[in-house]
């Protein structure tokens, strides 16, 4: 398949650890400014100030400890020599050093805590090949593909087709739950299940191990993959138990490897998972969110990879090729975009979006994001591997939708409508058990 990741690949060790920030301060600031992170210079300056306080306290603690050890050794010698007063004076100094050390330890802990809180608010630094830009209009289209479609006159959008063929009941979803929670019925439900099984079978054939994770996670998992503290306003929160409904299977699956040291021979790890996903999508309204275009609950198959740094570029390309292959088999017109700095997620170092074209709506619909997070998530997760020299390194984490169902269903319904009904793509017929919705 077409390789559009060719070009300079920047290997960045320990993304947004203190080492990276102190050694490449200017580069980190430039990267954060590319992501339009507000007050990048000031925030990094605060991190460095906290780190200086922490290091100064640590250095003084080390000196105090050395003095205590030296004095402790001398006390015994002084007692043996009968120098009781000098021994008592040494004991007093030991007590003073220990008391001072308590204060220094408190200062160091406070500086470390303040620094960690700031670090949690700083997004990942984008790779150099990520284009400049503030929003979707600045993303770069790297490829077009798929089959062009010609629709009959008076073609209908998917929400009208869903009503005409009794596939999806949006009003019933409002009655049961609220807007953004549709009810799939009959062949609409069977089409959903067919797509889920098709995507999972394709992933398994590509070497991914299927996972069935929980759809609620704890706070530590949210912090591990970067959904917290950045996106708590977009996540459904179970207040009583302090748990969150997942916005994507990325969260529970990637957290399998939290606080884990892997062997290099285990990499790359390739997992896939089907889950329901939940997103509040606060502030979403208008024609762009009508029907299936934006939901609060939806089905998605996710790919997750854990890899070593020197192989993650290849893993990213393989994931991109996999998603492109799915869209080809579904016979949908698609395009691939490299996202600009201002349109990337909080945690991504580089991201490509896949969009399918809706002929009836005359617009592109995003169906997948495939991202490389470099070491950003792994650093938060403490996800490491032991290399051939038996040294531990941070892994790279990657994920991508393969695929999110709502807009795929919308495009399939709209682009395949005929006067006789809606045709089912050849690849899906064995999964659906029918070749036409009529």
N, C-alpha and C positions, 0 to 999 in steps of 0.2 A: 504494500500500500504506500501511498504518497507520504513521505517523511517530511513534516513541516516543523520539526523541532531542530533541524540542522542549524548550525550556527554556534556561536560562543556559548558554552555551558559553564557557568561560574560555580565552582565548588566552594561552598561556604561552610566552614566548620563551626559547630556550636552557635547556630543562629540565635542572636539576642541573649546569649549568656553574657556575663560580665566581661569575660575575656574578649568576646567579639566587640562589645561596646567600647571597651578601653583601648583595644588595639586598632579598631577601624571606626573611630568616632565619626569622622566626617562622612565616610561612606554610609554608615547607618543613618545619619541625619538626612543625607541626600535621598536615600531609599524611602525613609518615612515621609519626606516631603513629596516624593513621587506618588505616594499613597494618599497625599493630602491629609496627613495626620497633623492635627492642630498643635501648635507650640512644640514642634519636634525638638528644636534646640534647647528650649527651656526644660522640657521633660528629660532629655538625656542628661542635661546639666544636673538635674536633681538626682538622677540615678548615680552619676559620678560622685556627687557630693556625699550621698549616703554611703557609697562604697568607700570613699576616703575616710569617713567617720568609722565605718566598720573595721577597715584595715588598721587605722591608727589605734583603735581600742584593742584589736587583736595583737598588734605589735607590743603595746604596753603590757598586755596580759602575759605575753610570752616572756617579756623581761622580768615581770613580777614573779612568774613561775620559776625562772632561772635563779632569781635572788632567794626565793623561798627554799629551793633545793640546796643552794649553796649554804645558806644560813642553817638549815636543818642538819646538814652534815657537820657543820662547825660546832653545833651545840653539844653533840656527843663528845667531841674532842676537848672542848672547853671544860666540860664536866669532869672528864678524866684527869685533866690537868689541874683541877681544883679551882678553876676560875669561874666560880658560881655567879658572881655579879655580871661578868661578861656574857655568860650563858643565858642569864635571865634577860639581859638587854637584847640578845639575839632573838630570844623567844618573843619579846615584845615587838621587835621589828617584823618577825614572821606574822604575828597577829595583825599588825598594821597593813602589811602587804596583802594579806588575805581579805581584809576588810575593803581595801582599795580595789581589789580584784572583783569583789561583788558588784561594786558600782560600775567598773569597766565592763563587766559581763552584761549588766543591764543596758549600758549604753550600746554595746555591740549588738545585742539582741534587738533593741529598738531600731537601730539603723538598718539591720538586716530585714526586719519586718516592713519598715517603710519602703525599702528598696524593692522588696518582693511585691508589695502592693502596686507600686508604680509600674514594675515590669509586666504585671498582668494586664495593664491598660494599653501597652504598646503593641501595635500589630506587627506581623512579620514584615521583613524587609524584602521587597520584590527583587527578582533577578534583573540584571542589566538589560536583558532583551525584552522586558516588559515595556510596552510603549507608554509614553507620557499621555496624560489625559485626565479629564475630570468625571466623565460619565460614559454611558453606553454609546453615545455618538462618536466617541474617540476610539472605540475598539476596532481592531484591524481584522478584516475578513481575509483568512488565509486559504480558504478553499470553498468551492461550491460543488455539490454532487447530487446524485439521485435523479429521479425521473420527473420530468415536467408533466403537469396534468392540465387537461382541458375539461372544464366543468360544463354541464348543460346550462342553458339559460335559466335564470331565476334560482341559481344554486343557493342552498340554505346554510346558515351557520350551524355548528354542531348542536347548540341548545334547541334549535328548531327541529333538527333531525332526531334528536333524542326524544322529543315530544311526539313527533310524527310516528316513529317506530316503537315507542314505549320502551326506551332503553334506560333512561336516567330520569328520575323524578326529583327536580330541584326543590319544588314546593313542599314535597313530603319531607325532605331533609330539613327544611326550615321548621316544619311542624315538630319534628322529633327532637332536633337539636338547635338549629339556627342556620343562617346563611353560611355557605362554604362547606356544608356537610351533605353532599348529594346521596341519594339512594339509587343504586344500580339494580336493574331488574331484567329478568329474562335473558335475552341475547346480549344485553349490555353487561350483565354480571358475568356471563360466560366469556365475553370478549376480554374483560378485565382478568379473569383467571387464566385465560389462554395466554395473554401477554406475560403475566407473571411467570408461568411455567416455561414459556419460550425463552424469556430472558435468563432464568435460572439454568435451563438446560444448556444454553449457549455459553454461559459462564463456566459451568462444570466442564464442558468440552474443551474450554480454554485453560483448564487447570486450576480453577478456583474451587476451594473447599467451601461448601455451603454452611452457613451459620444461621441458627434461629435464636437471636438475642432477645432480651427483654425490651419492651418499648417504653419503659420508664427508667431513669437513671438517677444516681445520687449526685450531690454537688461536686464531689471529687472528680467524677467522670466528666461533668460539664466543664470544669476547669482544665482537665487534661487535654481536651481537644479544642479548647478555645471558645466554646459557646458561652462560657461564663468567664469574666463578668460582662462580656460585650453584648450578648443577645438575650439577657434574661427577660427583656420586655417583649421579645418575639416568641418566647417559649411558654407553654402551659405549665403552671406550677401547682403541684399538689401540696398545699400549705401544711396540712396536718402532719404529713410524713416528710416534708421537705424534699420531695422528689420532682423530677421534671419529665414531661412527656417528650420523647425524642423528636427533633426536627428532621433527622436523617439517621439511617443505620450506621453511618460513620461513627457516631458517638459511642454506642455500646461496643461495636466491633473493634474499633481502634483501642478502646480501653481494656480489652482483653490483655493487651501487652503493656499496660501500666505497671511500673515497678518490676519489670522483667528484664533479665539479661539473657539474650538469645545467643546461640552459637552461630558463627558466620555461615556454616554449612546449611542452616535452616532457611537462609535468605535466598531469594525473596519469598516472603509469606504472601499467599494470595487467598483472600477470603471474599465471599459474596454473601449477601443477605437480602431477603425480602422482608420488609416491615411496612406497617402503616406509619405514616409520618404526620406530625402535628405542628402547625405554625400559626401563630396568632395573626400574622400579616397586618399588624395594626396600621391604620391609616389607608388601607387599600380600598379603592372605590373607583367607579367609572366603567367605561366600556371595556377597558383592558383586563378587567377581572370578571367579566361576565361568563356564565356557564362554568366550564372546566378550566378557564384560563388561570385562575388563582383560587386555591381551596385552602381551608384550614386543616382538613384531613385528607390524605391521599396515599396511594400505594406507590412503592418505589423499590427497585432492586439496585443495591449499591455494591460497588467493587471497592475493596480496601487492600492496599499493599503496604508491607513493611519491608524495607530494603536497605542495603548499604549504600553510602553516598555515591560511590563511583558507578553504581548500576542504576541509580534512580532515574536518570534521563531515559535510559532504554525502557525501564518499567513504565514511565509516563507515556512514551510513544506507543508501547504495546496496548496500554489502556485506551488511548485515543483511537488506535486502529480497531480495537474491539467494538467501541461504541459506533464508529463509522460503519463497521460491518453490519451491525444490527439495523441501522437506518437503511442501508442498501437492501437488506433482506425484507424490510418492511415496505420497500419501494416508495419511500418518501423523499421529496426534494429537501435538501438540507444544506446548511453552510456551517463552517467552523470559524470561530473568532478567537483571536488572542486578546484577552482582556487588558485594558489599560490600567495603570496604577490606581486611578480614582474609582474604577468599577470592580476591583477585586475584593475578595472577602478579607476579613480581619486576619485570617491565619495563612492564606496562600502566599507562596513565593512566586508562583506562576500558574495561570489558569487559562484553559480553553473552554469556551462554551459551544455547544451544539444547538442549533436552532432548526426547526422544520417549518416549511412554508405552508400556511393555511390559505388555500385559494379562495375559499368562501369569505374569509375575513380580510384577505389581502394584506397579511402581515406575518412576520416571523414570530415563532413561539419557541422560547427556550425549553429544551428538554433534558439537557445534561450539562454539568460542569465537571471537568476533569482537572484536578489540581495536584501539584507537588508542593508539599509544605516544608521541604528541606528538613532541618532538624528542629523546627519551631515547636511542633506538637510533641516530638520525642523528648525535647528538653523539659517540657511541662510534665510529660508522662513518666519521665525517667525510663524511657524505652531504649535499651542499649543492646549492643552485641559484642561478643568477644572475638577479636580478630585472630589471624594466624599467629601473631606474636603474643597472644593471650592478654592483650590490652583491651579495655572496654572503650567503645565509641558509641556516640549517639546514632541511632538509626535515622533514615528518612522515612516519612509517612506520605502516602498518596491515597487519593480516593476519587471516585467518579460515579455518577448516576448511570446505570445501564439497564433499564432507563426509568425515569419518572413517568408514571402512566397518564396523568390527566391530559396533558397537551398532546401526547402521542395519540390517545383516543380521539381527541378533538380533530387532529389532522387526518387520522385514518377515516373518520366519519365524513369529514368535509371533502377530502381530496378523492375519495372513492365513490362518491354518490353518482348514481346514474338514474335515468327515468325508471328503471326496473327495480332499483334498490341500491344498497351499499355493498360493494364488492369487498371480499376479504382477501388480503394479500396471500399469495400461494404459500409462503412459509408458515402462516398462521392457521391455515385450514385444518391440518391434523390436530391442532390444539383446540380449535373452536368446535369442530364437528359439523360445521356448516360453511358454505362458501359465499353466502349472500344473506344480507339482512333485508327482508322485504315484508 
